[in-house]
Amino acid sequence: MLKSLDRGAECPPLYEQLIGSKGLGVGQSDILNLREQRAALYLRLKKPELALLDLQLCGAARPGSLDIFLDKGKAYALLNNPEKELEAYSNGIKLDGVTRSLNGDRLMADLYQARAKLYKKMGKLSLAEADLKKSLTNQKTLYKEIYEPDKSGDIFQKAR
């Protein structure tokens, strides 16, 4: 039911009811999962401040969860805060090799790719290229754009 409502503003109150419910078989790990799902919904609804509130709680409970770092980066991107966005991606990347068994190569590749795209926006093409290469060692599939598809096909083309 929640998935069918994900596009509407009526969904966050349903998450709040589930998170606040007692005695319905909703345990602590379920509450964290609901908060993480609600944060993802807030990102889709372009409400990054609300997403960050849930992500802070989830990050404190799951400090090695790479998807939380990725979502924090997306939230800061929506807030047009590239410094915090870079910090979020970099903090997740620092865990490379530590939490791999918990998160898999895909999330680490996504972090490297997201940071590469940010470096490209910042004009740091050598750092972007290094991260893209690291990403490709983690995952041999093409990157699905986080923000918008890159029309040029080559993210290292210089904008003039």
PADO-38256 format. One line per 2 residues: their letters; for each residue x, y, z of N, C-alpha, C, O. Coordinates in Angstrom, 1 decimal. Example, Ala and Ser with C-alpha at 12.3 -4.5 7.8 and 13.67 -1.06 7.14 Angstrom:
REM residues 2
as	13.2 -5.7 7.8 12.3 -4.5 7.8 13.2 -3.3 7.8 14.2 -3.3 8.5 | 12.8 -2.2 7.1 13.7 -1.1 7.1 12.9 0.0 7.9 13.4 1.1 8.0
//
This chain:
REM residues 160
ml	0.8 -1.2 0.0 0.0 0.0 0.0 0.9 1.3 0.0 0.6 2.2 -0.7 | 1.9 1.3 0.8 2.8 2.4 0.9 3.4 2.7 -0.4 3.6 3.9 -0.8
ks	3.9 1.7 -1.1 4.5 1.9 -2.4 3.6 2.6 -3.4 4.0 3.4 -4.2 | 2.3 2.2 -3.4 1.4 2.8 -4.3 1.1 4.3 -4.0 0.7 5.1 -4.9
ld	1.4 4.7 -2.8 1.2 6.1 -2.4 2.5 6.9 -2.4 2.4 8.1 -2.1 | 3.6 6.3 -2.8 4.9 7.0 -2.7 4.9 8.3 -3.5 5.8 9.2 -3.2
rg	4.0 8.5 -4.4 4.1 9.8 -5.2 3.3 10.9 -4.6 3.4 12.1 -5.1 | 2.5 10.6 -3.6 1.7 11.7 -3.0 2.1 12.2 -1.7 2.9 11.5 -1.0
ae	1.7 13.3 -1.3 2.0 14.0 0.0 1.4 13.3 1.1 1.7 13.5 2.3 | 0.4 12.4 0.8 -0.4 11.7 1.9 0.4 10.6 2.5 0.1 10.1 3.6
cp	1.5 10.2 1.9 2.3 9.1 2.4 3.1 9.3 3.6 3.1 8.5 4.5 | 3.8 10.5 3.8 4.5 10.6 5.0 3.8 10.5 6.3 4.3 9.9 7.3
pl	2.5 10.9 6.4 1.8 10.6 7.6 1.5 9.1 7.9 1.5 8.7 9.0 | 1.4 8.4 6.8 1.3 6.9 7.0 2.6 6.3 7.6 2.5 5.5 8.5
ye	3.7 6.8 7.2 5.0 6.4 7.7 5.0 6.8 9.2 5.5 6.0 10.0 | 4.6 8.0 9.5 4.6 8.5 10.9 3.8 7.6 11.8 4.2 7.3 12.9
ql	2.6 7.2 11.3 1.7 6.3 12.1 2.4 4.9 12.3 2.4 4.4 13.5 | 3.1 4.4 11.3 3.8 3.1 11.5 5.0 3.2 12.4 5.2 2.4 13.3
ig	5.7 4.3 12.3 6.9 4.5 13.1 6.5 4.7 14.6 7.2 4.2 15.5 | 5.4 5.4 14.8 4.9 5.6 16.2 4.1 4.5 16.8 3.7 4.6 17.9
sk	3.8 3.5 16.0 2.9 2.4 16.5 3.6 1.5 17.5 4.8 1.2 17.3 | 2.9 1.2 18.5 3.3 0.3 19.6 2.4 -1.0 19.5 1.2 -0.9 19.4
gl	3.0 -2.1 19.7 2.3 -3.3 19.8 1.7 -3.9 18.5 0.9 -4.8 18.5 | 2.2 -3.4 17.4 1.7 -3.9 16.1 2.8 -4.8 15.5 2.7 -5.1 14.3
gv	3.8 -5.2 16.2 4.8 -6.0 15.7 5.9 -5.2 15.0 6.6 -5.7 14.2 | 5.9 -3.9 15.2 6.9 -3.0 14.6 8.1 -2.9 15.6 7.9 -2.2 16.6
gq	9.2 -3.5 15.3 10.3 -3.5 16.1 11.3 -2.4 15.8 11.0 -1.6 14.8 | 12.4 -2.3 16.5 13.4 -1.2 16.3 13.9 -1.2 14.9 14.1 -0.2 14.3
sd	14.3 -2.4 14.4 14.9 -2.5 13.1 13.8 -2.1 12.0 14.2 -1.5 11.0 | 12.6 -2.5 12.3 11.5 -2.0 11.4 11.3 -0.5 11.3 11.1 0.1 10.3
il	11.5 0.1 12.5 11.3 1.5 12.6 12.5 2.2 11.8 12.2 3.2 11.1 | 13.7 1.7 11.9 14.8 2.2 11.2 14.6 2.1 9.7 14.8 3.0 8.9
nl	14.1 0.9 9.3 13.8 0.7 7.8 12.7 1.7 7.4 12.8 2.2 6.3 | 11.7 1.9 8.2 10.6 2.8 7.8 11.2 4.2 7.7 10.8 5.0 6.8
re	12.0 4.6 8.6 12.6 6.0 8.5 13.5 6.1 7.3 13.5 7.2 6.6 | 14.2 5.1 6.9 15.1 5.1 5.7 14.2 5.2 4.5 14.5 6.0 3.6
qr	13.1 4.5 4.5 12.2 4.5 3.3 11.5 5.9 3.2 11.3 6.5 2.2 | 11.2 6.5 4.4 10.5 7.8 4.4 11.5 8.8 3.9 11.1 9.8 3.2
aa	12.8 8.7 4.3 13.8 9.7 3.9 13.9 9.6 2.4 14.0 10.7 1.7 | 13.9 8.4 1.8 13.9 8.3 0.3 12.7 8.9 -0.3 12.8 9.6 -1.4
ly	11.6 8.8 0.3 10.4 9.4 -0.2 10.5 10.9 -0.1 10.1 11.7 -1.1 | 11.0 11.5 1.0 11.2 12.9 1.1 12.1 13.4 0.0 11.9 14.5 -0.5
lr	13.1 12.6 -0.3 14.0 13.1 -1.4 13.3 13.2 -2.7 13.5 14.1 -3.5 | 12.4 12.2 -3.0 11.6 12.2 -4.2 10.6 13.4 -4.2 10.3 13.9 -5.3
lk	10.2 13.8 -3.0 9.2 14.9 -2.9 10.0 16.2 -2.8 9.3 17.3 -2.6 | 11.3 16.2 -3.0 12.1 17.4 -2.9 12.0 18.1 -1.6 11.9 19.3 -1.5
kp	12.1 17.3 -0.5 12.1 17.8 0.9 13.3 17.3 1.6 13.2 16.5 2.5 | 14.5 17.9 1.2 15.7 17.3 1.8 15.9 17.5 3.2 16.6 16.7 3.9
el	15.4 18.6 3.8 15.6 18.9 5.2 14.9 17.8 6.0 15.5 17.3 7.0 | 13.7 17.4 5.6 13.0 16.3 6.3 13.7 14.9 6.1 13.8 14.1 7.0
al	14.3 14.7 4.9 15.0 13.5 4.7 16.2 13.4 5.6 16.5 12.4 6.1 | 16.9 14.6 5.7 18.1 14.6 6.6 17.8 14.2 8.0 18.6 13.6 8.7
ld	16.7 14.7 8.5 16.3 14.3 9.9 16.2 12.8 10.1 16.8 12.3 11.1 | 15.6 12.1 9.2 15.5 10.7 9.3 16.8 10.0 9.0 17.2 9.1 9.7
lq	17.6 10.5 8.1 18.9 10.0 7.8 19.9 10.1 8.9 20.7 9.2 9.1 | 19.8 11.2 9.7 20.7 11.4 10.9 20.4 10.3 11.9 21.3 9.7 12.4
lc	19.1 10.0 12.1 18.8 8.9 13.1 19.2 7.6 12.6 19.8 6.7 13.3 | 19.0 7.3 11.3 19.4 6.0 10.7 20.9 5.9 10.7 21.4 4.8 11.0
ga	21.6 6.9 10.4 23.1 6.9 10.4 23.7 6.6 11.8 24.7 6.0 11.9 | 23.1 7.2 12.8 23.6 6.9 14.2 23.4 5.5 14.5 24.2 4.9 15.2
ar	22.3 4.9 14.1 22.0 3.5 14.4 22.7 2.5 13.5 23.0 1.4 13.9 | 23.0 2.9 12.3 23.7 2.1 11.3 24.9 2.8 10.7 24.8 3.3 9.6
pg	26.0 3.0 11.5 27.0 3.9 11.0 27.8 3.4 9.8 28.5 4.2 9.1 | 27.7 2.1 9.4 28.4 1.6 8.2 27.5 1.4 7.0 27.9 0.8 6.1
sl	26.3 2.0 7.1 25.3 1.8 6.0 25.6 2.8 4.8 25.4 4.0 4.9 | 26.1 2.2 3.7 26.6 3.1 2.6 25.4 3.8 1.9 25.6 4.9 1.4
di	24.2 3.2 1.9 23.1 3.9 1.3 22.7 5.1 2.0 22.1 6.0 1.4 | 22.9 5.2 3.3 22.6 6.4 4.1 23.5 7.5 3.6 23.1 8.7 3.5
fl	24.8 7.2 3.4 25.7 8.3 3.0 25.3 8.7 1.6 25.4 9.9 1.3 | 24.9 7.8 0.7 24.5 8.2 -0.6 23.2 9.1 -0.6 23.2 10.1 -1.3
dk	22.3 8.7 0.3 21.1 9.5 0.4 21.4 10.9 1.0 20.8 11.9 0.6 | 22.3 10.9 2.0 22.7 12.3 2.5 23.3 13.1 1.4 23.0 14.3 1.4
gk	24.1 12.6 0.6 24.7 13.3 -0.5 23.6 13.9 -1.4 23.7 15.0 -1.8 | 22.6 13.1 -1.7 21.5 13.5 -2.6 20.8 14.7 -1.9 20.4 15.6 -2.6
ay	20.5 14.6 -0.6 19.8 15.6 0.1 20.6 16.9 0.1 20.0 18.0 -0.2 | 21.9 16.8 0.3 22.7 18.1 0.2 22.8 18.6 -1.2 22.9 19.8 -1.4
al	22.7 17.7 -2.2 22.7 18.2 -3.6 21.4 19.0 -3.8 21.4 20.1 -4.5 | 20.3 18.5 -3.3 19.0 19.3 -3.4 19.1 20.6 -2.7 18.4 21.6 -3.1
ln	19.9 20.6 -1.6 20.0 21.9 -0.9 21.1 22.8 -1.5 21.4 23.9 -0.9 | 21.7 22.4 -2.6 22.7 23.1 -3.3 23.9 23.4 -2.3 24.4 24.5 -2.2
np	24.3 22.4 -1.6 25.4 22.5 -0.6 26.5 21.5 -1.0 26.6 20.4 -0.5 | 27.3 21.8 -2.0 28.3 20.9 -2.5 29.3 20.4 -1.5 29.9 19.3 -1.6
ek	29.7 21.3 -0.6 30.7 20.9 0.4 30.1 19.8 1.3 30.9 18.8 1.5 | 28.9 19.9 1.8 28.3 18.8 2.6 28.0 17.6 1.8 28.1 16.4 2.2
el	27.7 17.8 0.5 27.4 16.6 -0.4 28.7 15.9 -0.6 28.7 14.6 -0.5 | 29.8 16.6 -0.8 31.1 15.9 -1.0 31.5 15.2 0.3 32.1 14.1 0.3
ea	31.3 15.8 1.5 31.6 15.2 2.8 30.8 13.9 2.9 31.3 12.9 3.4 | 29.5 13.9 2.6 28.7 12.7 2.7 29.2 11.6 1.9 29.4 10.4 2.4
ys	29.5 11.8 0.6 30.0 10.8 -0.3 31.4 10.3 0.2 31.7 9.1 0.2 | 32.3 11.2 0.6 33.6 10.9 1.0 33.6 10.1 2.3 34.4 9.1 2.5
ng	32.7 10.4 3.3 32.6 9.6 4.5 32.2 8.2 4.2 32.6 7.2 4.8 | 31.3 8.0 3.2 30.9 6.6 2.8 32.1 5.9 2.2 32.3 4.7 2.4
ik	32.8 6.6 1.3 33.9 6.0 0.6 35.0 5.6 1.5 35.7 4.6 1.3 | 35.2 6.3 2.7 36.2 5.9 3.7 36.0 4.5 4.2 36.9 3.9 4.7
ld	34.7 4.0 4.1 34.4 2.7 4.6 34.7 1.6 3.5 34.4 0.4 3.8 | 35.3 2.0 2.4 35.6 1.0 1.3 36.4 -0.1 1.9 37.5 0.2 2.5
gv	36.0 -1.3 1.8 36.7 -2.5 2.3 36.3 -2.8 3.7 36.6 -4.0 4.1 | 35.7 -1.9 4.4 35.3 -2.2 5.8 33.9 -2.8 5.9 33.7 -3.8 6.5
tr	33.0 -2.2 5.1 31.6 -2.6 5.2 31.2 -3.3 3.9 29.9 -3.4 3.7 | 32.1 -3.7 3.1 31.7 -4.3 1.8 30.7 -5.5 2.0 29.8 -5.5 1.2
sl	30.9 -6.3 2.9 30.1 -7.5 3.0 28.6 -7.1 3.4 27.7 -7.8 3.1 | 28.5 -6.0 4.1 27.2 -5.5 4.5 26.4 -4.8 3.3 25.2 -4.8 3.3
ng	27.2 -4.2 2.4 26.5 -3.3 1.5 26.7 -3.7 0.0 25.9 -3.3 -0.8 | 27.7 -4.4 -0.3 27.9 -4.9 -1.6 28.7 -3.8 -2.5 28.8 -2.7 -2.1
dr	29.1 -4.3 -3.6 29.9 -3.5 -4.5 29.1 -2.4 -5.2 29.6 -1.3 -5.4 | 27.8 -2.6 -5.4 27.0 -1.6 -6.1 26.9 -0.3 -5.4 27.0 0.7 -6.0
lm	26.7 -0.3 -4.0 26.6 0.9 -3.3 27.9 1.7 -3.3 27.9 2.9 -3.4 | 29.0 1.0 -3.2 30.3 1.6 -3.2 30.6 2.2 -4.6 31.1 3.4 -4.7
ad	30.2 1.5 -5.6 30.3 2.0 -7.0 29.4 3.3 -7.1 29.9 4.3 -7.7 | 28.2 3.2 -6.6 27.3 4.4 -6.6 27.9 5.6 -5.9 27.8 6.7 -6.4
ly	28.6 5.4 -4.8 29.2 6.5 -4.1 30.4 7.1 -4.9 30.5 8.3 -5.0 | 31.2 6.3 -5.4 32.3 6.8 -6.3 31.8 7.5 -7.5 32.3 8.6 -7.9
qa	30.7 7.0 -8.1 30.1 7.7 -9.3 29.5 9.0 -8.9 29.6 10.0 -9.7 | 28.8 9.0 -7.8 28.2 10.3 -7.4 29.2 11.3 -7.1 29.1 12.5 -7.4
ra	30.3 10.9 -6.4 31.4 11.9 -6.1 32.1 12.3 -7.4 32.5 13.5 -7.5 | 32.2 11.4 -8.3 32.9 11.7 -9.6 32.0 12.8 -10.3 32.6 13.8 -10.9
kl	30.7 12.6 -10.3 29.9 13.6 -10.9 30.0 15.0 -10.2 30.0 16.0 -10.9 | 30.0 15.0 -8.9 30.2 16.2 -8.2 31.6 16.9 -8.5 31.6 18.1 -8.7
yk	32.6 16.1 -8.5 33.9 16.6 -8.8 33.9 17.2 -10.2 34.5 18.3 -10.4 | 33.2 16.6 -11.2 33.1 17.1 -12.5 32.4 18.5 -12.5 32.9 19.5 -13.1
km	31.3 18.6 -11.7 30.6 19.9 -11.6 31.5 21.0 -11.0 31.4 22.2 -11.3 | 32.4 20.5 -10.1 33.3 21.5 -9.4 34.6 21.8 -10.3 35.4 22.6 -9.9
gk	34.7 21.1 -11.4 35.8 21.4 -12.3 37.0 20.6 -12.0 38.1 20.9 -12.5 | 36.9 19.6 -11.1 38.1 18.8 -10.7 38.1 17.5 -11.5 37.7 16.4 -11.0
ls	38.4 17.6 -12.7 38.3 16.5 -13.7 39.2 15.3 -13.3 38.8 14.2 -13.6 | 40.4 15.6 -12.8 41.3 14.5 -12.5 40.8 13.7 -11.4 40.9 12.4 -11.4
la	40.2 14.3 -10.4 39.6 13.6 -9.2 38.4 12.8 -9.7 38.1 11.7 -9.3 | 37.6 13.5 -10.6 36.4 12.8 -11.1 36.8 11.5 -11.9 36.2 10.5 -11.8
ea	37.9 11.6 -12.7 38.3 10.5 -13.5 38.8 9.4 -12.6 38.5 8.2 -12.8 | 39.5 9.7 -11.5 40.0 8.7 -10.6 38.9 8.0 -9.9 38.9 6.8 -9.7
dl	37.8 8.7 -9.5 36.7 8.1 -8.8 35.9 7.2 -9.8 35.4 6.2 -9.4 | 35.8 7.7 -11.0 35.1 6.9 -12.0 35.8 5.5 -12.2 35.2 4.5 -12.4
kk	37.1 5.6 -12.3 37.9 4.3 -12.4 37.7 3.4 -11.2 37.6 2.2 -11.4 | 37.7 4.0 -10.0 37.5 3.2 -8.8 36.1 2.6 -8.9 35.9 1.4 -8.5
sl	35.1 3.3 -9.3 33.8 2.8 -9.5 33.7 1.6 -10.4 33.0 0.6 -10.1 | 34.4 1.7 -11.5 34.4 0.6 -12.5 35.0 -0.6 -12.0 34.7 -1.7 -12.4
tn	36.0 -0.5 -11.0 36.6 -1.7 -10.4 35.6 -2.3 -9.5 35.7 -3.5 -9.2 | 34.7 -1.5 -8.9 33.7 -2.1 -8.0 32.5 -2.7 -8.7 31.9 -3.7 -8.2
qk	32.2 -2.2 -9.8 31.0 -2.7 -10.6 31.3 -2.5 -12.1 31.6 -1.4 -12.5 | 31.0 -3.5 -12.8 31.3 -3.4 -14.3 30.1 -3.0 -15.1 30.2 -3.1 -16.3
tl	29.1 -2.5 -14.5 28.0 -2.0 -15.2 28.0 -0.5 -15.4 28.7 0.2 -14.6 | 27.3 0.0 -16.3 27.2 1.5 -16.5 26.5 2.1 -15.4 25.6 1.6 -14.8
yk	26.9 3.3 -15.1 26.3 4.1 -14.0 24.9 4.7 -14.4 24.8 5.3 -15.4 | 24.0 4.4 -13.5 22.7 5.0 -13.7 22.7 6.4 -13.0 22.9 6.5 -11.8
ei	22.5 7.4 -13.8 22.7 8.8 -13.3 21.8 9.0 -12.0 20.6 8.6 -12.0 | 22.3 9.6 -11.0 21.6 9.9 -9.8 20.7 11.1 -10.0 19.6 11.2 -9.5
ye	21.2 12.1 -10.8 20.4 13.3 -10.9 19.7 13.4 -12.2 18.5 13.3 -12.3 | 20.4 13.5 -13.3 19.8 13.6 -14.7 20.8 12.9 -15.6 22.0 12.9 -15.4
pd	20.3 12.2 -16.6 21.3 11.6 -17.6 22.2 12.6 -18.2 21.7 13.8 -18.5 | 23.4 12.3 -18.3 24.4 13.1 -19.0 24.3 13.0 -20.5 24.5 11.9 -21.0
ks	23.8 14.0 -21.1 23.5 14.0 -22.6 24.8 13.8 -23.4 24.7 13.3 -24.6 | 25.9 14.2 -22.9 27.1 14.2 -23.7 27.7 12.7 -23.9 28.4 12.5 -24.9
gd	27.4 11.8 -23.0 27.9 10.5 -23.1 29.3 10.4 -22.5 29.7 9.3 -22.0 | 30.0 11.4 -22.4 31.4 11.4 -21.8 31.4 12.5 -20.7 31.3 13.7 -21.0
if	31.4 12.1 -19.5 31.3 13.1 -18.4 32.6 14.0 -18.3 32.6 15.0 -17.6 | 33.6 13.6 -19.0 34.9 14.3 -18.9 35.1 15.4 -20.1 36.1 16.0 -20.2
qk	34.0 15.5 -20.9 34.1 16.6 -21.9 34.1 17.9 -21.2 33.3 18.2 -20.3 | 35.0 18.8 -21.7 35.0 20.1 -21.0 33.9 21.0 -21.6 33.7 21.1 -22.8
ar	33.2 21.6 -20.6 32.2 22.6 -21.0 32.9 23.9 -21.4 33.7 24.4 -20.7 | 32.4 24.5 -22.5 33.0 25.7 -22.9 32.0 26.8 -23.0 32.3 27.9 -23.4
//
